[in-house]
Amino acid sequence: ISYNWLKEYINYIPEPEECAQILTDIGLEVEGFEKFESVKGGMEGVVVGQVLSCIPHPNADSLSVTTVNTGTEILPIVCGAPNVAKGQKVAVAVVGTTLYMGDDELKLKKVKIRGEVSEGMICAEDELGLGSNHDGILILDKTIAVGTPGAKVFQIECDEVFEIGLTPNRADAMSHLGTARDLKAGLLQ
């Protein structure tokens, strides 16, 4: 049973842990629940940024030194993408963000790359988990507001899914609507 779908049927719904306990208390034994994300990590820490400046790196031919507005701060970011340019709206992973690329995991830290400080990463499609393209950074629509969370821009789904052990006499709870009715009754107690 999807927690997000239950929220569509009930105006007020407690956090997933409390829902699991209420469902178990009313006879729909929750055997477990797990987090579902349409993109691993849910793009937490990824925001829309705007490239304010872009100059060639003084100590590397294939790198650029950029400054990027993330809506809350201006960050220096060293970028290796050939298509980065001033004025672009881009997906930026800030320091502390964990990116998942297949089985690989990258936790971003403030680093120095060939003598230049980099406080984030301007991301390509594959670095965000959106596909396999790594030809360059992902350039976003200019109308998207700076600081908008990446999860909102790319419509990333995050949900909790309950595994309910049903007995044969509880056919009413074999659907989201039936489970929502029982949960609503349990919330009124």
PAMAR-135432 format. One line per field, with one value per atom (N, C-alpha, C): residue number from 1; residue in one letter; x, y, z. Coordinates in Angstrom, 1 decimal, padded with zeros to 4 digits, always signed. Example, Ala and Ser with C-alpha at 12.3 -4.5 7.8 and 13.67 -1.06 7.14 Angstrom:
PAMAR-135432
lumse	c(1; 1; 1; 2; 2; 2)
vexgu	c(A; A; A; S; S; S)
X	c(+013.2; +012.3; +013.2; +012.8; +013.7; +012.9)
Y	c(-005.7; -004.5; -003.3; -002.2; -001.1; +000.0)
Z	c(+007.8; +007.8; +007.8; +007.1; +007.1; +007.9)
END
This chain:
PAMAR-135432
lumse	c(1; 1; 1; 2; 2; 2; 3; 3; 3; 4; 4; 4; 5; 5; 5; 6; 6; 6; 7; 7; 7; 8; 8; 8; 9; 9; 9; 10; 10; 10; 11; 11; 11; 12; 12; 12; 13; 13; 13; 14; 14; 14; 15; 15; 15; 16; 16; 16; 17; 17; 17; 18; 18; 18; 19; 19; 19; 20; 20; 20; 21; 21; 21; 22; 22; 22; 23; 23; 23; 24; 24; 24; 25; 25; 25; 26; 26; 26; 27; 27; 27; 28; 28; 28; 29; 29; 29; 30; 30; 30; 31; 31; 31; 32; 32; 32; 33; 33; 33; 34; 34; 34; 35; 35; 35; 36; 36; 36; 37; 37; 37; 38; 38; 38; 39; 39; 39; 40; 40; 40; 41; 41; 41; 42; 42; 42; 43; 43; 43; 44; 44; 44; 45; 45; 45; 46; 46; 46; 47; 47; 47; 48; 48; 48; 49; 49; 49; 50; 50; 50; 51; 51; 51; 52; 52; 52; 53; 53; 53; 54; 54; 54; 55; 55; 55; 56; 56; 56; 57; 57; 57; 58; 58; 58; 59; 59; 59; 60; 60; 60; 61; 61; 61; 62; 62; 62; 63; 63; 63; 64; 64; 64; 65; 65; 65; 66; 66; 66; 67; 67; 67; 68; 68; 68; 69; 69; 69; 70; 70; 70; 71; 71; 71; 72; 72; 72; 73; 73; 73; 74; 74; 74; 75; 75; 75; 76; 76; 76; 77; 77; 77; 78; 78; 78; 79; 79; 79; 80; 80; 80; 81; 81; 81; 82; 82; 82; 83; 83; 83; 84; 84; 84; 85; 85; 85; 86; 86; 86; 87; 87; 87; 88; 88; 88; 89; 89; 89; 90; 90; 90; 91; 91; 91; 92; 92; 92; 93; 93; 93; 94; 94; 94; 95; 95; 95; 96; 96; 96; 97; 97; 97; 98; 98; 98; 99; 99; 99; 100; 100; 100; 101; 101; 101; 102; 102; 102; 103; 103; 103; 104; 104; 104; 105; 105; 105; 106; 106; 106; 107; 107; 107; 108; 108; 108; 109; 109; 109; 110; 110; 110; 111; 111; 111; 112; 112; 112; 113; 113; 113; 114; 114; 114; 115; 115; 115; 116; 116; 116; 117; 117; 117; 118; 118; 118; 119; 119; 119; 120; 120; 120; 121; 121; 121; 122; 122; 122; 123; 123; 123; 124; 124; 124; 125; 125; 125; 126; 126; 126; 127; 127; 127; 128; 128; 128; 129; 129; 129; 130; 130; 130; 131; 131; 131; 132; 132; 132; 133; 133; 133; 134; 134; 134; 135; 135; 135; 136; 136; 136; 137; 137; 137; 138; 138; 138; 139; 139; 139; 140; 140; 140; 141; 141; 141; 142; 142; 142; 143; 143; 143; 144; 144; 144; 145; 145; 145; 146; 146; 146; 147; 147; 147; 148; 148; 148; 149; 149; 149; 150; 150; 150; 151; 151; 151; 152; 152; 152; 153; 153; 153; 154; 154; 154; 155; 155; 155; 156; 156; 156; 157; 157; 157; 158; 158; 158; 159; 159; 159; 160; 160; 160; 161; 161; 161; 162; 162; 162; 163; 163; 163; 164; 164; 164; 165; 165; 165; 166; 166; 166; 167; 167; 167; 168; 168; 168; 169; 169; 169; 170; 170; 170; 171; 171; 171; 172; 172; 172; 173; 173; 173; 174; 174; 174; 175; 175; 175; 176; 176; 176; 177; 177; 177; 178; 178; 178; 179; 179; 179; 180; 180; 180; 181; 181; 181; 182; 182; 182; 183; 183; 183; 184; 184; 184; 185; 185; 185; 186; 186; 186; 187; 187; 187; 188; 188; 188; 189; 189; 189)
vexgu	c(I; I; I; S; S; S; Y; Y; Y; N; N; N; W; W; W; L; L; L; K; K; K; E; E; E; Y; Y; Y; I; I; I; N; N; N; Y; Y; Y; I; I; I; P; P; P; E; E; E; P; P; P; E; E; E; E; E; E; C; C; C; A; A; A; Q; Q; Q; I; I; I; L; L; L; T; T; T; D; D; D; I; I; I; G; G; G; L; L; L; E; E; E; V; V; V; E; E; E; G; G; G; F; F; F; E; E; E; K; K; K; F; F; F; E; E; E; S; S; S; V; V; V; K; K; K; G; G; G; G; G; G; M; M; M; E; E; E; G; G; G; V; V; V; V; V; V; V; V; V; G; G; G; Q; Q; Q; V; V; V; L; L; L; S; S; S; C; C; C; I; I; I; P; P; P; H; H; H; P; P; P; N; N; N; A; A; A; D; D; D; S; S; S; L; L; L; S; S; S; V; V; V; T; T; T; T; T; T; V; V; V; N; N; N; T; T; T; G; G; G; T; T; T; E; E; E; I; I; I; L; L; L; P; P; P; I; I; I; V; V; V; C; C; C; G; G; G; A; A; A; P; P; P; N; N; N; V; V; V; A; A; A; K; K; K; G; G; G; Q; Q; Q; K; K; K; V; V; V; A; A; A; V; V; V; A; A; A; V; V; V; V; V; V; G; G; G; T; T; T; T; T; T; L; L; L; Y; Y; Y; M; M; M; G; G; G; D; D; D; D; D; D; E; E; E; L; L; L; K; K; K; L; L; L; K; K; K; K; K; K; V; V; V; K; K; K; I; I; I; R; R; R; G; G; G; E; E; E; V; V; V; S; S; S; E; E; E; G; G; G; M; M; M; I; I; I; C; C; C; A; A; A; E; E; E; D; D; D; E; E; E; L; L; L; G; G; G; L; L; L; G; G; G; S; S; S; N; N; N; H; H; H; D; D; D; G; G; G; I; I; I; L; L; L; I; I; I; L; L; L; D; D; D; K; K; K; T; T; T; I; I; I; A; A; A; V; V; V; G; G; G; T; T; T; P; P; P; G; G; G; A; A; A; K; K; K; V; V; V; F; F; F; Q; Q; Q; I; I; I; E; E; E; C; C; C; D; D; D; E; E; E; V; V; V; F; F; F; E; E; E; I; I; I; G; G; G; L; L; L; T; T; T; P; P; P; N; N; N; R; R; R; A; A; A; D; D; D; A; A; A; M; M; M; S; S; S; H; H; H; L; L; L; G; G; G; T; T; T; A; A; A; R; R; R; D; D; D; L; L; L; K; K; K; A; A; A; G; G; G; L; L; L; L; L; L; Q; Q; Q)
X	c(+000.9; +000.0; +000.9; +000.6; +001.4; +000.9; +001.9; +001.6; +001.1; +001.7; +001.2; -000.2; -000.6; -001.9; -002.9; -002.5; -003.4; -003.6; -002.6; -002.7; -003.8; -004.0; -005.0; -006.4; -006.6; -007.9; -008.2; -007.2; -007.3; -006.7; -007.5; -006.9; -005.7; -005.9; -004.8; -004.3; -003.0; -002.5; -001.1; -001.0; +000.3; +001.5; +002.7; +003.9; +003.8; +004.6; +004.5; +004.7; +005.6; +005.8; +004.5; +003.8; +002.6; +001.5; +001.4; +000.4; +000.5; +001.8; +002.0; +001.5; +001.7; +001.2; -000.3; -000.9; -002.4; -003.0; -002.4; -002.9; -002.8; -001.7; -001.5; -002.5; -002.7; -003.7; -005.1; -005.5; -006.9; -007.0; -006.0; -006.1; -005.5; -004.8; -004.1; -002.6; -002.1; -000.8; +000.2; +001.0; +002.0; +003.3; +003.7; +004.8; +006.2; +006.0; +007.2; +006.9; +007.7; +007.6; +008.9; +009.0; +010.2; +010.1; +011.1; +011.1; +011.3; +010.5; +010.6; +011.0; +012.0; +012.4; +012.5; +011.9; +012.0; +013.4; +014.2; +015.6; +016.3; +017.2; +017.9; +018.4; +018.1; +018.5; +017.5; +016.5; +015.5; +016.0; +017.2; +017.8; +017.9; +018.0; +018.2; +019.5; +019.5; +020.7; +021.0; +020.1; +020.2; +019.2; +019.7; +018.9; +019.2; +018.3; +018.6; +019.5; +020.6; +021.5; +021.6; +022.2; +022.5; +024.0; +024.6; +026.0; +026.2; +026.9; +027.1; +028.4; +029.4; +030.6; +031.3; +032.0; +032.7; +034.0; +035.1; +036.4; +037.2; +038.2; +039.0; +039.8; +040.0; +040.8; +042.3; +043.0; +044.3; +045.3; +045.0; +046.0; +045.5; +044.5; +044.0; +043.2; +043.6; +043.0; +041.5; +041.1; +039.8; +038.8; +039.2; +038.3; +037.9; +036.8; +036.4; +036.1; +036.4; +036.1; +034.8; +033.8; +032.5; +032.1; +031.2; +030.5; +029.0; +028.3; +026.9; +026.1; +025.0; +024.0; +023.0; +022.9; +021.9; +020.6; +020.5; +019.3; +019.5; +020.5; +020.8; +022.2; +023.1; +024.5; +025.1; +026.3; +027.0; +028.2; +028.3; +029.3; +030.4; +031.7; +032.7; +032.6; +032.5; +032.5; +033.4; +034.3; +035.2; +034.4; +034.3; +033.5; +034.3; +034.1; +034.8; +034.0; +032.8; +031.9; +032.2; +032.2; +032.6; +031.5; +030.3; +029.1; +028.7; +029.5; +029.1; +029.4; +028.5; +028.6; +027.9; +028.3; +027.7; +026.2; +025.3; +023.9; +023.0; +023.6; +022.8; +022.1; +021.0; +020.3; +020.7; +021.2; +021.8; +021.4; +021.6; +021.3; +022.6; +022.5; +023.7; +023.6; +024.5; +024.6; +025.5; +025.0; +025.8; +026.6; +027.5; +028.4; +027.5; +027.7; +027.0; +026.0; +025.8; +024.8; +025.5; +024.7; +025.2; +024.5; +025.3; +024.8; +025.0; +024.1; +024.1; +024.1; +025.2; +025.4; +025.5; +024.4; +024.4; +024.7; +025.7; +026.2; +027.2; +027.6; +028.6; +027.9; +028.5; +028.0; +029.1; +028.7; +029.6; +029.1; +029.8; +029.4; +030.2; +029.6; +030.3; +030.8; +032.1; +032.8; +033.4; +033.7; +034.5; +035.9; +036.3; +037.7; +038.4; +039.7; +040.5; +040.9; +040.6; +040.9; +042.0; +043.2; +044.3; +044.4; +044.3; +044.5; +043.3; +042.1; +040.9; +039.9; +039.2; +038.2; +036.9; +036.3; +035.1; +034.1; +033.0; +032.0; +030.7; +030.8; +029.6; +029.9; +028.8; +029.0; +027.9; +028.2; +027.2; +027.0; +025.8; +025.6; +025.1; +025.6; +025.1; +024.0; +023.3; +022.1; +022.5; +023.6; +023.9; +024.3; +024.9; +025.2; +024.0; +022.9; +021.7; +020.8; +021.2; +020.5; +019.3; +019.3; +018.2; +018.4; +019.5; +019.8; +021.3; +021.8; +023.2; +024.0; +023.5; +024.2; +025.2; +026.5; +027.5; +028.3; +027.6; +028.3; +028.6; +027.8; +028.0; +027.0; +027.0; +026.0; +024.6; +023.6; +022.2; +021.9; +021.5; +021.1; +019.6; +019.1; +017.7; +017.0; +015.7; +014.9; +015.2; +015.4; +015.7; +014.6; +013.3; +012.2; +012.1; +012.9; +012.8; +013.6; +012.9; +013.5; +014.7; +015.7; +017.0; +016.6; +017.2; +016.9; +015.8; +015.1; +014.1; +014.7; +014.1; +014.7; +014.7; +015.7; +015.8; +014.7; +014.3; +013.2; +011.9; +011.7; +010.4; +010.5; +011.7; +011.9; +011.7; +012.3; +012.3; +011.2; +010.3; +009.1; +009.5; +010.5; +011.0; +009.9; +009.6; +008.6; +009.3; +008.9; +009.4; +008.2; +008.2; +007.0; +007.5; +006.6; +006.8; +005.7; +006.2; +005.2; +005.1; +003.9; +003.6; +003.3; +003.9; +003.6; +002.6; +001.4; +000.4; +000.1; +000.1; -000.2; -001.7; -002.5; -003.9; -004.4; -005.4; -006.1; -007.2; -007.7; -008.7; -010.0; -010.3; -011.6; -011.5; -010.3; -010.1; -010.0; -010.9; -010.8; -011.0; -011.7; -011.9; -010.6; -009.6; -008.3; -007.3; -007.8; -007.0; -006.8; -007.3; -007.1; -006.7; -006.3; -005.9; -007.1; -008.2; -009.5; -009.9; -009.9; -010.4; -009.4; -008.1; -007.2; -007.3; -007.6; -007.8; -009.0; -010.1; -011.3; -011.0; -010.2; -009.9; -009.0; -008.0; -007.1; -007.8; -008.8; -009.6; -010.4; -011.0; -011.7; -010.8; -009.5; -008.6; -008.1; -008.0; -007.6; -008.7; -010.0; -011.1; -011.2; -010.6; -010.7; -010.0)
Y	c(-001.2; +000.0; +001.2; +002.2; +003.4; +004.5; +005.0; +006.1; +007.3; +007.6; +008.8; +008.6; +007.4; +007.2; +007.3; +006.8; +007.0; +008.5; +009.3; +010.7; +011.4; +010.8; +011.3; +011.1; +010.1; +009.8; +010.4; +010.7; +011.2; +012.6; +013.5; +014.9; +015.0; +014.4; +014.4; +013.0; +012.8; +011.4; +011.6; +010.7; +010.8; +010.3; +010.4; +010.0; +008.5; +007.9; +006.5; +005.5; +005.8; +004.9; +004.8; +006.0; +006.0; +005.3; +005.5; +004.9; +003.4; +002.9; +001.5; +000.9; +001.6; +001.2; +001.2; +002.2; +002.3; +001.2; +001.0; -000.1; -001.5; -001.7; -003.0; -003.1; -002.0; -002.0; -002.2; -001.9; -002.1; -003.4; -004.2; -005.6; -005.7; -004.7; -004.8; -004.9; -006.0; -006.2; -005.7; -004.7; -004.2; -005.0; -005.8; -006.7; -005.9; -004.8; -004.0; -002.8; -001.9; -000.8; -000.4; +000.1; +000.5; +001.8; +002.5; +003.8; +003.5; +004.2; +004.1; +005.4; +005.5; +006.7; +006.4; +007.2; +007.0; +007.2; +008.1; +008.3; +008.1; +007.2; +006.9; +008.2; +008.4; +009.6; +010.7; +010.6; +011.5; +012.9; +013.0; +014.3; +015.3; +014.8; +015.7; +016.4; +017.7; +018.5; +019.0; +018.7; +019.2; +020.3; +021.5; +022.7; +023.2; +024.1; +024.8; +026.0; +026.1; +027.2; +027.9; +029.1; +029.9; +030.2; +029.9; +030.2; +031.7; +032.3; +033.7; +034.1; +033.2; +033.5; +032.1; +032.1; +030.9; +031.3; +030.9; +031.2; +029.9; +029.9; +028.7; +028.5; +027.3; +027.0; +027.4; +028.1; +028.6; +027.4; +026.3; +025.2; +023.9; +024.0; +022.8; +023.2; +022.6; +022.9; +022.5; +021.4; +021.0; +021.3; +022.2; +022.6; +024.0; +024.4; +025.8; +026.1; +027.3; +027.8; +028.7; +028.3; +029.0; +029.5; +030.5; +030.9; +030.7; +030.1; +029.7; +030.2; +030.8; +031.3; +030.1; +029.6; +028.5; +029.0; +030.4; +030.9; +031.3; +030.6; +030.9; +031.4; +031.0; +031.4; +031.4; +032.0; +032.0; +031.1; +030.0; +029.0; +029.0; +028.8; +028.6; +027.1; +026.8; +025.3; +025.1; +024.2; +023.8; +022.7; +022.9; +022.1; +021.6; +020.3; +019.7; +019.5; +020.0; +019.8; +020.8; +020.3; +021.2; +022.2; +022.0; +022.9; +023.9; +024.0; +025.0; +026.4; +027.3; +028.7; +029.7; +030.9; +031.9; +032.1; +032.3; +032.5; +031.3; +030.1; +028.9; +028.6; +028.0; +027.4; +025.9; +025.5; +024.1; +023.4; +022.1; +021.3; +021.3; +021.8; +021.9; +021.0; +020.2; +019.4; +020.1; +020.5; +021.3; +020.4; +020.9; +020.2; +019.4; +018.2; +017.3; +016.4; +016.7; +015.9; +014.6; +013.5; +012.2; +011.9; +011.7; +011.3; +009.9; +009.2; +007.8; +007.6; +007.0; +006.8; +005.2; +004.6; +003.1; +002.6; +001.8; +001.2; +002.1; +003.2; +004.1; +005.2; +005.6; +006.6; +007.7; +009.0; +010.1; +011.1; +011.3; +012.3; +013.6; +014.7; +015.9; +016.6; +017.0; +017.8; +019.0; +020.0; +021.2; +020.7; +020.9; +020.4; +021.5; +021.2; +022.1; +021.2; +021.7; +021.0; +021.8; +021.3; +022.0; +023.4; +023.6; +024.9; +025.8; +025.4; +026.2; +025.5; +026.3; +025.8; +025.4; +024.3; +023.9; +023.4; +024.1; +023.9; +023.3; +022.3; +021.7; +021.1; +020.7; +020.1; +020.4; +020.9; +021.1; +019.7; +019.2; +017.8; +017.5; +016.4; +015.8; +014.8; +014.4; +013.5; +012.2; +011.6; +010.3; +010.6; +011.7; +012.0; +012.2; +012.6; +012.7; +011.5; +010.4; +009.2; +009.3; +010.2; +010.4; +009.7; +009.2; +008.5; +008.2; +007.9; +007.5; +008.5; +009.6; +010.6; +011.4; +011.4; +012.1; +013.0; +013.5; +014.3; +015.7; +016.1; +017.5; +017.7; +018.9; +019.1; +019.2; +019.1; +019.2; +020.7; +021.2; +022.6; +022.7; +023.5; +023.6; +024.8; +024.7; +025.8; +027.1; +028.2; +029.5; +030.1; +029.5; +030.0; +029.4; +028.4; +027.8; +028.7; +028.9; +029.8; +029.2; +030.0; +029.6; +029.2; +028.1; +027.6; +026.6; +026.3; +025.3; +023.9; +023.1; +021.8; +020.9; +020.2; +019.3; +018.3; +017.8; +016.8; +017.4; +018.7; +019.3; +019.5; +019.9; +020.1; +018.8; +017.7; +016.5; +015.5; +016.0; +015.3; +013.9; +014.0; +012.8; +012.3; +011.0; +010.4; +009.8; +010.2; +009.5; +009.0; +007.8; +007.2; +006.2; +005.9; +004.7; +003.7; +002.5; +001.4; +000.4; +000.2; -000.7; -002.1; -003.1; -004.5; -005.0; -005.3; -005.7; -007.2; -007.9; -009.3; -009.5; -009.8; -009.9; -011.3; -011.4; -012.7; -012.8; -014.0; -014.1; -013.3; -013.0; -012.3; -010.8; -010.3; -008.8; -008.4; -008.9; -008.6; -007.1; -006.4; -005.0; -004.2; -004.8; -004.1; -004.5; -005.0; -005.4; -004.3; -003.1; -001.9; -000.7; +000.3; +001.5; +002.2; +002.2; +002.8; +002.1; +000.7; +000.0; +000.2; +000.2; +000.5; +001.9; +002.9; +004.2; +004.4; +003.6; +003.7; +003.1; +002.0; +001.5; +002.4; +003.0; +003.9; +005.1; +005.7; +006.8; +006.5; +005.3; +004.8; +004.7; +004.2; +004.0; +005.4; +006.4; +007.7; +008.4; +008.0; +008.6; +008.0; +006.9; +006.3; +007.0)
Z	c(+000.0; +000.0; +000.0; -000.9; -001.0; +000.0; +000.8; +001.7; +001.0; -000.2; -000.9; -001.4; -001.8; -002.3; -001.1; +000.1; +001.3; +001.5; +001.3; +001.6; +000.6; -000.5; -001.5; -001.0; -000.1; +000.4; +001.8; +002.5; +003.9; +004.0; +004.5; +004.7; +005.6; +006.8; +007.7; +007.9; +007.7; +007.9; +008.6; +009.7; +010.4; +009.6; +010.2; +009.6; +009.3; +008.4; +008.0; +009.2; +010.2; +011.3; +012.1; +012.4; +013.2; +012.4; +011.1; +010.2; +010.3; +010.3; +010.4; +011.7; +012.8; +014.1; +014.1; +013.6; +013.6; +012.7; +011.6; +010.7; +011.4; +012.1; +012.8; +013.9; +014.6; +015.8; +015.3; +014.1; +013.7; +012.9; +012.9; +012.3; +010.9; +010.4; +009.1; +009.4; +009.7; +010.2; +009.2; +009.6; +008.7; +009.0; +008.0; +008.2; +007.9; +007.2; +007.0; +006.0; +005.9; +004.9; +004.5; +003.2; +002.7; +001.9; +001.8; +001.0; -000.4; -001.3; -002.7; -003.2; -004.1; -004.8; -006.3; -007.1; -008.6; -009.0; -008.3; -008.5; -007.2; -007.1; -005.8; -005.2; -003.9; -003.2; -003.3; -004.2; -004.3; -004.7; -005.2; -005.6; -004.5; -003.3; -002.1; -002.2; -002.1; -002.2; -003.6; -004.6; -005.9; -006.2; -006.6; -006.9; -008.2; -008.7; -009.9; -009.6; -010.4; -010.3; -011.6; -011.5; -012.7; -012.7; -013.8; -014.0; -014.2; -013.2; -013.3; -014.1; -014.0; -014.7; -015.1; -016.1; -016.6; -017.3; -016.7; -017.3; -017.3; -018.3; -018.3; -017.1; -016.6; -015.4; -015.8; -014.9; -015.1; -015.2; -014.6; -014.5; -015.2; -016.0; -016.7; -018.0; -019.1; -020.4; -020.5; -019.9; -020.1; -019.0; -018.1; -016.9; -017.0; -016.4; -016.3; -014.8; -014.5; -013.1; -013.3; -012.5; -012.6; -011.3; -011.3; -010.1; -010.4; -009.4; -009.6; -008.5; -008.9; -007.9; -007.7; -006.4; -006.1; -005.5; -005.4; -004.7; -003.3; -002.6; -001.3; -001.1; -002.1; -002.0; -003.4; -003.5; -004.7; -004.5; -005.3; -005.1; -006.2; -005.9; -006.9; -007.2; -008.5; -008.9; -010.1; -010.0; -011.1; -011.9; -013.2; -014.1; -015.2; -015.6; -016.7; -017.9; -017.9; -019.1; -020.2; -021.4; -022.5; -022.9; -022.4; -022.8; -021.7; -020.6; -019.6; -020.1; -019.8; -020.3; -019.3; -019.3; -018.5; -018.9; -017.9; -018.1; -018.1; -018.1; -018.2; -016.8; -016.9; -015.7; -015.7; -014.6; -014.5; -013.2; -013.2; -011.9; -011.1; -009.9; -009.1; -007.8; -007.6; -006.3; -005.4; -004.2; -003.3; -002.3; -001.6; -000.7; +000.3; +000.5; +001.4; +000.7; -000.5; -001.4; -001.7; -001.7; -002.2; -003.6; -004.6; -005.9; -006.1; -006.8; -007.1; -008.6; -009.1; -010.5; -010.7; -010.9; -010.9; -009.6; -009.5; -008.2; -007.5; -008.2; -007.6; -006.8; -005.7; -004.8; -004.6; -004.7; -004.6; -003.6; -002.5; -001.5; -001.8; -002.0; -002.4; -001.2; -001.3; -000.3; -001.0; -000.1; -000.6; -000.9; -002.2; -002.6; -003.4; -003.5; -004.4; -005.6; -006.8; -008.1; -008.8; -008.8; -009.4; -008.9; -007.6; -007.0; -006.9; -007.5; -007.5; -006.6; -005.7; -004.8; -005.6; -005.2; -005.8; -004.7; -004.7; -003.6; -004.1; -005.0; -005.5; -006.9; -007.6; -008.9; -009.8; -011.0; -012.0; -012.7; -012.7; -013.0; -014.5; -014.9; -016.2; -015.9; -016.9; -016.8; -016.0; -016.3; -015.6; -014.2; -013.8; -012.5; -011.6; -012.2; -011.4; -011.4; -012.1; -012.2; -013.1; -014.1; -015.0; -016.3; -016.6; -017.8; -017.9; -019.1; -019.3; -020.0; -020.4; -021.2; -020.3; -020.8; -020.0; -021.0; -022.1; -023.1; -022.5; -021.5; -021.0; -019.9; -019.3; -018.2; -018.8; -017.9; -018.2; -018.2; -019.3; -019.3; -019.2; -018.3; -017.9; -018.6; -018.6; -019.2; -018.4; -019.1; -018.5; -017.7; -017.8; -017.0; -015.6; -015.3; -014.0; -013.0; -011.9; -010.9; -010.2; -010.0; -009.3; -007.9; -007.4; -006.1; -006.0; -007.1; -007.2; -006.9; -006.0; -005.8; -007.0; -007.3; -008.4; -008.4; -007.2; -007.2; -007.7; -007.6; -008.1; -009.6; -010.1; -011.5; -012.3; -011.8; -012.5; -012.0; -011.2; -010.7; -010.1; -009.2; -008.5; -007.5; -007.6; -006.6; -005.4; -004.2; -003.0; -002.3; -001.8; -001.1; -000.1; +000.8; +001.7; +001.3; +001.1; +000.7; +001.9; +002.3; +003.4; +002.9; +003.5; +003.2; +004.3; +003.9; +004.8; +004.7; +005.8; +005.8; +006.0; +004.9; +005.0; +005.3; +006.1; +006.3; +005.3; +005.0; +003.9; +004.2; +005.5; +005.8; +005.6; +005.2; +005.0; +003.6; +002.7; +001.3; +001.1; +002.1; +002.0; +002.0; +002.5; +002.6; +001.5; +000.4; -000.7; -001.7; -001.3; -002.2; -001.4; -002.0; -001.3; -000.7; -001.4; -000.9; +000.4; +000.3; +001.5; +002.7; +002.4; +003.5; +004.1; +003.2; +003.6; +004.5; +004.2; +005.0; +006.4; +006.5; +007.8; +008.6; +007.9; +008.5; +009.1; +008.3; +008.7; +010.0; +010.0; +011.2; +012.4; +012.1; +013.2; +013.7; +012.9; +013.3; +014.1; +013.9; +014.7; +016.1; +016.3; +017.7; +018.7)
END
